[in-house]
Amino acid sequence: MAEELPPLVTEEMKAQVGKESAPSTSELDNTGIRMFARSVGHTDPIYYDDAAAKAAGYRGIVAPPGYLGTPVFNPNAGSRRGPGGMFGGPEPTRPLRRVLNGGTEIEYLDDICSGDVLTSTSHIASYEETKGSLGEMLITVNKTVYKNQLGKTVAISTGTSIRY
């Protein structure tokens, strides 16, 4: 008879669900938007030309899907990863050495344009334990809320990571 292992998700991990991170700031400028748009193959002029963006009804050059600004670097802030290594925070009861990106979904709630400054906060939304063909897996869902300089929520990103 196989020995029953304790759950991967610890009480310390459960206590972290829903706890909001410290805020992080990202800026959007013409150069960053244009570089991102070009790198992913967007050709719509709203991502490159201010006049074209304004003619289409935007405040300025539009951030393409997937681009939520460039984080403002503060050399005095230290590491954002915090305790717990790569994942930050408490670790499961057993090591899971492999990581797979389970996907990212971004819900856009308003326009994001050049000149915007976004403040984001994140939290772990859930942990789920399961077994797959490669053994036990820990699925972590992380949500990040982005607010613009006016305090309006403009995007919500949901990211899933799978450790096995």
DRENPA-3360 file (N, C-alpha, C; in nm, 2 decimals, always signed):
BEGIN
1 = MAEELPPL = +0.08/-0.12/+0.00/+0.00/+0.00/+0.00/+0.09/+0.12/+0.00 ~ +0.06/+0.22/-0.09/+0.14/+0.34/-0.10/+0.12/+0.43/+0.02 ~ +0.22/+0.50/+0.06/+0.21/+0.59/+0.17/+0.14/+0.72/+0.12 ~ +0.04/+0.76/+0.21/-0.03/+0.88/+0.18/+0.05/+1.01/+0.21 ~ +0.08/+1.09/+0.11/+0.16/+1.21/+0.13/+0.07/+1.33/+0.18 ~ +0.13/+1.42/+0.26/+0.05/+1.53/+0.30/+0.02/+1.62/+0.18 ~ -0.08/+1.71/+0.19/-0.11/+1.80/+0.08/+0.01/+1.89/+0.04 ~ +0.02/+1.92/-0.08/+0.12/+2.02/-0.13/+0.10/+2.16/-0.07;
9 = VTEEMKAQ = -0.02/+2.20/-0.06/-0.06/+2.34/-0.02/-0.05/+2.34/+0.13 ~ +0.03/+2.42/+0.18/+0.05/+2.44/+0.33/-0.05/+2.54/+0.38 ~ -0.07/+2.54/+0.51/-0.15/+2.64/+0.58/-0.09/+2.78/+0.55 ~ +0.04/+2.79/+0.55/+0.10/+2.92/+0.53/+0.07/+2.97/+0.39 ~ +0.07/+2.88/+0.29/+0.03/+2.91/+0.15/-0.11/+2.96/+0.15 ~ -0.20/+2.89/+0.21/-0.35/+2.92/+0.21/-0.37/+3.06/+0.27 ~ -0.29/+3.10/+0.37/-0.30/+3.23/+0.43/-0.26/+3.34/+0.34 ~ -0.18/+3.31/+0.24/-0.14/+3.41/+0.14/-0.24/+3.44/+0.03;
17 = VGKESAPS = -0.34/+3.35/+0.01/-0.44/+3.37/-0.09/-0.51/+3.50/-0.06 ~ -0.52/+3.59/-0.17/-0.59/+3.71/-0.16/-0.51/+3.83/-0.10 ~ -0.40/+3.81/-0.04/-0.32/+3.92/+0.01/-0.25/+4.00/-0.10 ~ -0.28/+4.13/-0.10/-0.23/+4.22/-0.20/-0.08/+4.25/-0.18 ~ -0.01/+4.25/-0.29/+0.13/+4.29/-0.29/+0.15/+4.44/-0.28 ~ +0.27/+4.48/-0.26/+0.31/+4.62/-0.26/+0.28/+4.67/-0.40 ~ +0.25/+4.79/-0.42/+0.23/+4.84/-0.56/+0.36/+4.85/-0.64 ~ +0.34/+4.84/-0.77/+0.45/+4.85/-0.86/+0.41/+4.95/-0.97;
25 = TSELDNTG = +0.50/+5.03/-1.02/+0.47/+5.14/-1.12/+0.53/+5.11/-1.25 ~ +0.45/+5.13/-1.36/+0.50/+5.11/-1.50/+0.46/+5.23/-1.58 ~ +0.55/+5.27/-1.67/+0.52/+5.39/-1.75/+0.50/+5.35/-1.90 ~ +0.42/+5.42/-1.97/+0.40/+5.39/-2.11/+0.44/+5.52/-2.19 ~ +0.54/+5.50/-2.28/+0.58/+5.61/-2.37/+0.58/+5.56/-2.51 ~ +0.59/+5.66/-2.60/+0.59/+5.63/-2.75/+0.69/+5.52/-2.79 ~ +0.81/+5.54/-2.74/+0.92/+5.44/-2.78/+0.89/+5.30/-2.73 ~ +0.85/+5.28/-2.61/+0.82/+5.15/-2.56/+0.70/+5.09/-2.63;
33 = IRMFARSV = +0.60/+5.17/-2.66/+0.48/+5.11/-2.73/+0.52/+5.07/-2.87 ~ +0.59/+5.16/-2.94/+0.63/+5.13/-3.08/+0.72/+5.01/-3.09 ~ +0.81/+5.00/-2.99/+0.91/+4.88/-2.99/+0.83/+4.75/-2.97 ~ +0.73/+4.75/-2.88/+0.66/+4.63/-2.85/+0.57/+4.60/-2.97 ~ +0.50/+4.70/-3.02/+0.41/+4.67/-3.14/+0.49/+4.61/-3.26 ~ +0.61/+4.67/-3.28/+0.69/+4.62/-3.39/+0.74/+4.48/-3.37 ~ +0.78/+4.45/-3.24/+0.83/+4.32/-3.21/+0.73/+4.21/-3.22 ~ +0.60/+4.24/-3.21/+0.50/+4.13/-3.22/+0.42/+4.14/-3.35;
41 = GHTDPIYY = +0.47/+4.23/-3.44/+0.41/+4.23/-3.58/+0.29/+4.32/-3.60 ~ +0.25/+4.41/-3.51/+0.14/+4.49/-3.53/+0.17/+4.60/-3.64 ~ +0.08/+4.62/-3.73/+0.10/+4.72/-3.83/+0.00/+4.84/-3.83 ~ -0.10/+4.83/-3.74/-0.20/+4.94/-3.74/-0.13/+5.07/-3.69 ~ -0.15/+5.18/-3.76/-0.09/+5.30/-3.73/-0.12/+5.36/-3.59 ~ -0.23/+5.31/-3.53/-0.26/+5.36/-3.39/-0.15/+5.33/-3.29 ~ -0.07/+5.23/-3.32/+0.04/+5.19/-3.23/+0.17/+5.27/-3.26 ~ +0.17/+5.35/-3.37/+0.29/+5.42/-3.41/+0.28/+5.57/-3.42;
49 = DDAAAKAA = +0.16/+5.61/-3.46/+0.14/+5.75/-3.51/+0.04/+5.82/-3.42 ~ +0.08/+5.93/-3.36/-0.01/+6.00/-3.27/-0.14/+6.05/-3.34 ~ -0.12/+6.11/-3.46/-0.23/+6.16/-3.54/-0.33/+6.05/-3.57 ~ -0.28/+5.93/-3.61/-0.36/+5.82/-3.65/-0.44/+5.77/-3.53 ~ -0.38/+5.77/-3.41/-0.44/+5.73/-3.29/-0.55/+5.82/-3.25 ~ -0.52/+5.95/-3.26/-0.62/+6.05/-3.22/-0.74/+6.05/-3.33 ~ -0.71/+6.03/-3.45/-0.82/+6.02/-3.55/-0.91/+5.90/-3.53 ~ -0.85/+5.80/-3.46/-0.93/+5.68/-3.43/-1.01/+5.70/-3.30;
57 = GYRGIVAP = -0.99/+5.81/-3.23/-1.06/+5.84/-3.11/-0.99/+5.81/-2.98 ~ -0.86/+5.79/-2.99/-0.78/+5.77/-2.87/-0.71/+5.90/-2.82 ~ -0.66/+5.90/-2.70/-0.59/+6.02/-2.65/-0.45/+6.03/-2.70 ~ -0.39/+5.92/-2.75/-0.26/+5.92/-2.80/-0.22/+5.78/-2.85 ~ -0.10/+5.76/-2.88/-0.06/+5.63/-2.93/-0.10/+5.52/-2.84 ~ -0.16/+5.41/-2.89/-0.23/+5.31/-2.81/-0.13/+5.20/-2.77 ~ -0.14/+5.15/-2.65/-0.06/+5.04/-2.61/-0.12/+4.91/-2.67 ~ -0.04/+4.83/-2.75/-0.10/+4.71/-2.81/-0.13/+4.60/-2.70;
65 = PGYLGTPV = -0.22/+4.51/-2.74/-0.25/+4.40/-2.65/-0.13/+4.33/-2.59 ~ -0.13/+4.31/-2.46/-0.01/+4.24/-2.40/+0.09/+4.34/-2.34 ~ +0.09/+4.47/-2.38/+0.19/+4.56/-2.33/+0.13/+4.65/-2.22 ~ +0.18/+4.64/-2.10/+0.12/+4.71/-1.99/+0.23/+4.80/-1.93 ~ +0.32/+4.85/-2.02/+0.42/+4.95/-1.97/+0.55/+4.88/-1.93 ~ +0.65/+4.97/-1.91/+0.78/+4.93/-1.86/+0.79/+4.97/-1.71 ~ +0.83/+4.87/-1.63/+0.84/+4.89/-1.49/+0.94/+5.00/-1.46 ~ +0.91/+5.09/-1.37/+1.00/+5.19/-1.32/+1.10/+5.13/-1.23;
73 = FNPNAGSR = +1.23/+5.13/-1.27/+1.34/+5.07/-1.19/+1.38/+5.17/-1.08 ~ +1.38/+5.11/-0.96/+1.43/+5.19/-0.84/+1.54/+5.11/-0.78 ~ +1.67/+5.15/-0.80/+1.78/+5.08/-0.75/+1.79/+5.06/-0.60 ~ +1.71/+5.14/-0.53/+1.71/+5.14/-0.38/+1.60/+5.05/-0.33 ~ +1.52/+4.99/-0.42/+1.40/+4.92/-0.37/+1.43/+4.77/-0.34 ~ +1.54/+4.72/-0.39/+1.58/+4.58/-0.36/+1.50/+4.49/-0.45 ~ +1.51/+4.36/-0.43/+1.45/+4.26/-0.51/+1.30/+4.26/-0.49 ~ +1.22/+4.24/-0.60/+1.08/+4.22/-0.59/+1.04/+4.08/-0.56;
81 = RGPGGMFG = +1.13/+3.99/-0.58/+1.10/+3.84/-0.56/+1.08/+3.81/-0.42 ~ +1.14/+3.87/-0.33/+1.12/+3.85/-0.19/+1.16/+3.71/-0.14 ~ +1.11/+3.67/-0.02/+1.15/+3.54/+0.03/+1.08/+3.43/-0.05 ~ +1.14/+3.31/-0.04/+1.08/+3.20/-0.11/+1.14/+3.18/-0.25 ~ +1.24/+3.25/-0.29/+1.31/+3.22/-0.42/+1.23/+3.27/-0.53 ~ +1.23/+3.19/-0.64/+1.17/+3.23/-0.76/+1.02/+3.27/-0.75 ~ +0.95/+3.21/-0.67/+0.80/+3.23/-0.66/+0.77/+3.33/-0.56 ~ +0.86/+3.36/-0.46/+0.82/+3.45/-0.36/+0.72/+3.39/-0.27;
89 = GPEPTRPL = +0.73/+3.41/-0.14/+0.63/+3.35/-0.05/+0.66/+3.21/-0.01 ~ +0.56/+3.15/+0.06/+0.58/+3.01/+0.11/+0.58/+2.91/+0.00 ~ +0.66/+2.80/+0.03/+0.67/+2.69/-0.07/+0.59/+2.57/-0.03 ~ +0.56/+2.49/-0.13/+0.48/+2.37/-0.10/+0.56/+2.27/-0.01 ~ +0.49/+2.17/+0.04/+0.55/+2.07/+0.14/+0.66/+1.99/+0.07 ~ +0.65/+1.97/-0.06/+0.76/+1.90/-0.13/+0.81/+1.98/-0.25 ~ +0.93/+1.96/-0.28/+0.98/+2.04/-0.40/+0.92/+2.00/-0.53 ~ +0.89/+2.09/-0.61/+0.84/+2.07/-0.75/+0.94/+2.15/-0.83;
97 = RRVLNGGT = +1.02/+2.08/-0.91/+1.13/+2.15/-0.97/+1.11/+2.21/-1.11 ~ +1.00/+2.16/-1.17/+0.97/+2.21/-1.31/+0.85/+2.31/-1.31 ~ +0.86/+2.40/-1.40/+0.76/+2.51/-1.41/+0.71/+2.52/-1.55 ~ +0.58/+2.53/-1.57/+0.52/+2.55/-1.70/+0.43/+2.67/-1.69 ~ +0.43/+2.76/-1.79/+0.34/+2.87/-1.80/+0.21/+2.82/-1.84 ~ +0.11/+2.83/-1.76/-0.03/+2.78/-1.79/-0.11/+2.88/-1.86 ~ -0.06/+3.00/-1.89/-0.13/+3.10/-1.97/-0.15/+3.23/-1.90 ~ -0.17/+3.33/-1.98/-0.21/+3.46/-1.92/-0.32/+3.52/-2.00;
105 = EIEYLDDI = -0.42/+3.57/-1.93/-0.54/+3.64/-1.99/-0.54/+3.78/-1.93 ~ -0.56/+3.87/-2.02/-0.57/+4.01/-1.98/-0.71/+4.07/-2.02 ~ -0.78/+4.12/-1.92/-0.91/+4.18/-1.95/-0.89/+4.33/-1.95 ~ -0.92/+4.39/-2.06/-0.90/+4.54/-2.08/-1.03/+4.61/-2.04 ~ -1.02/+4.71/-1.95/-1.14/+4.78/-1.91/-1.15/+4.92/-1.96 ~ -1.04/+4.97/-2.01/-1.03/+5.10/-2.07/-0.91/+5.11/-2.16 ~ -0.90/+5.23/-2.23/-0.79/+5.25/-2.32/-0.66/+5.27/-2.23 ~ -0.55/+5.22/-2.29/-0.42/+5.25/-2.23/-0.33/+5.31/-2.34;
113 = CSGDVLTS = -0.28/+5.43/-2.31/-0.22/+5.51/-2.41/-0.08/+5.56/-2.36 ~ +0.00/+5.61/-2.46/+0.12/+5.67/-2.43/+0.10/+5.79/-2.33 ~ +0.19/+5.80/-2.23/+0.17/+5.90/-2.13/+0.11/+5.85/-2.00 ~ +0.04/+5.73/-2.01/-0.02/+5.67/-1.89/+0.09/+5.62/-1.79 ~ +0.06/+5.62/-1.67/+0.14/+5.56/-1.56/+0.05/+5.47/-1.49 ~ +0.09/+5.34/-1.49/+0.00/+5.23/-1.43/+0.06/+5.19/-1.30 ~ -0.02/+5.17/-1.20/+0.02/+5.12/-1.08/-0.05/+4.98/-1.07 ~ +0.03/+4.88/-1.04/-0.03/+4.74/-1.03/-0.01/+4.68/-0.89;
121 = TSHIASYE = -0.11/+4.60/-0.85/-0.09/+4.52/-0.73/-0.14/+4.38/-0.77 ~ -0.07/+4.28/-0.71/-0.10/+4.14/-0.74/-0.14/+4.06/-0.62 ~ -0.21/+3.95/-0.64/-0.24/+3.86/-0.53/-0.26/+3.72/-0.58 ~ -0.23/+3.62/-0.50/-0.26/+3.49/-0.54/-0.41/+3.47/-0.52 ~ -0.47/+3.42/-0.63/-0.61/+3.40/-0.63/-0.65/+3.26/-0.58 ~ -0.56/+3.16/-0.62/-0.59/+3.03/-0.58/-0.47/+2.94/-0.60 ~ -0.48/+2.83/-0.52/-0.39/+2.71/-0.54/-0.47/+2.59/-0.57 ~ -0.43/+2.50/-0.65/-0.50/+2.38/-0.68/-0.40/+2.27/-0.69;
129 = ETKGSLGE = -0.42/+2.16/-0.62/-0.34/+2.04/-0.64/-0.41/+1.94/-0.73 ~ -0.33/+1.88/-0.81/-0.38/+1.77/-0.90/-0.27/+1.68/-0.94 ~ -0.31/+1.57/-1.00/-0.21/+1.47/-1.05/-0.22/+1.47/-1.20 ~ -0.11/+1.46/-1.27/-0.11/+1.45/-1.41/-0.02/+1.33/-1.45 ~ +0.00/+1.31/-1.58/+0.08/+1.20/-1.63/+0.22/+1.21/-1.58 ~ +0.27/+1.32/-1.54/+0.41/+1.34/-1.49/+0.41/+1.34/-1.34 ~ +0.30/+1.32/-1.27/+0.30/+1.32/-1.12/+0.22/+1.43/-1.07 ~ +0.25/+1.47/-0.94/+0.17/+1.57/-0.88/+0.20/+1.71/-0.93;
137 = MLITVNKT = +0.10/+1.79/-0.93/+0.11/+1.93/-0.99/+0.05/+2.03/-0.89 ~ +0.11/+2.15/-0.89/+0.05/+2.26/-0.82/+0.02/+2.37/-0.92 ~ -0.11/+2.40/-0.92/-0.15/+2.51/-1.01/-0.18/+2.64/-0.93 ~ -0.11/+2.74/-0.97/-0.12/+2.87/-0.90/-0.18/+2.97/-0.99 ~ -0.29/+3.04/-0.95/-0.35/+3.15/-1.03/-0.32/+3.28/-0.95 ~ -0.26/+3.37/-1.03/-0.22/+3.50/-0.98/-0.29/+3.61/-1.05 ~ -0.35/+3.71/-0.98/-0.42/+3.82/-1.05/-0.35/+3.95/-1.02 ~ -0.34/+4.03/-1.13/-0.28/+4.16/-1.11/-0.38/+4.26/-1.17;
145 = VYKNQLGK = -0.40/+4.37/-1.09/-0.49/+4.48/-1.12/-0.41/+4.60/-1.16 ~ -0.43/+4.66/-1.27/-0.36/+4.78/-1.32/-0.46/+4.90/-1.32 ~ -0.41/+5.00/-1.25/-0.49/+5.13/-1.24/-0.40/+5.24/-1.31 ~ -0.47/+5.33/-1.38/-0.40/+5.44/-1.44/-0.37/+5.55/-1.34 ~ -0.32/+5.66/-1.39/-0.28/+5.77/-1.30/-0.40/+5.84/-1.24 ~ -0.52/+5.82/-1.29/-0.64/+5.87/-1.24/-0.71/+5.78/-1.13 ~ -0.64/+5.66/-1.11/-0.70/+5.56/-1.02/-0.80/+5.47/-1.08 ~ -0.82/+5.48/-1.21/-0.92/+5.39/-1.27/-0.86/+5.26/-1.31;
153 = TVAISTGT = -0.93/+5.15/-1.28/-0.88/+5.02/-1.32/-0.89/+5.00/-1.47 ~ -0.78/+4.98/-1.54/-0.78/+4.97/-1.68/-0.75/+4.83/-1.74 ~ -0.70/+4.74/-1.65/-0.67/+4.60/-1.70/-0.66/+4.51/-1.58 ~ -0.70/+4.39/-1.60/-0.68/+4.28/-1.50/-0.61/+4.16/-1.57 ~ -0.50/+4.12/-1.52/-0.43/+4.01/-1.58/-0.44/+3.89/-1.48 ~ -0.47/+3.78/-1.54/-0.48/+3.65/-1.47/-0.37/+3.56/-1.53 ~ -0.28/+3.52/-1.45/-0.17/+3.43/-1.49/-0.17/+3.30/-1.42 ~ -0.15/+3.19/-1.49/-0.15/+3.06/-1.43/-0.01/+3.00/-1.44;
161 = SIRY = +0.04/+2.94/-1.33/+0.17/+2.87/-1.34/+0.14/+2.73/-1.29 ~ +0.21/+2.63/-1.35/+0.20/+2.49/-1.31/+0.33/+2.44/-1.27 ~ +0.34/+2.40/-1.15/+0.47/+2.34/-1.10/+0.45/+2.19/-1.09 ~ +0.55/+2.11/-1.13/+0.53/+1.96/-1.13/+0.67/+1.90/-1.11;
% end
